[in-house]
Amino acid sequence: DGKWFREGHGVDPDIEVDENLAEMAKGNDVQLDRAITEIKNALKNKGYNAPVTPAYEKRN
C-alpha cells in the first residue's frame, strides 16, 4: 500500500509505566515493581491452577 511502518517497533504494552530517572538512579526498577504488583494482584483475584502433568507415553 506504499505506507511506511515503524521499523523496530514491537508489541505495545498492556500497561504503560513511565520511566522514573530518579528511581532508576537509586537502583529501583519501577517497571519490574509494577509487573510484580500486577502478578500478585492477579494471583490474589484469580488464584493459580497448577498445570497437570501429562501421563508418560509408552515407548516400547
Secondary structure, DSSP 4 states (H G I P E B T S, - for coil): ------TT--PPPSS-----HHHHHTT--HHHHHHHHHHHHHHHHH---PPPPPPPPP--
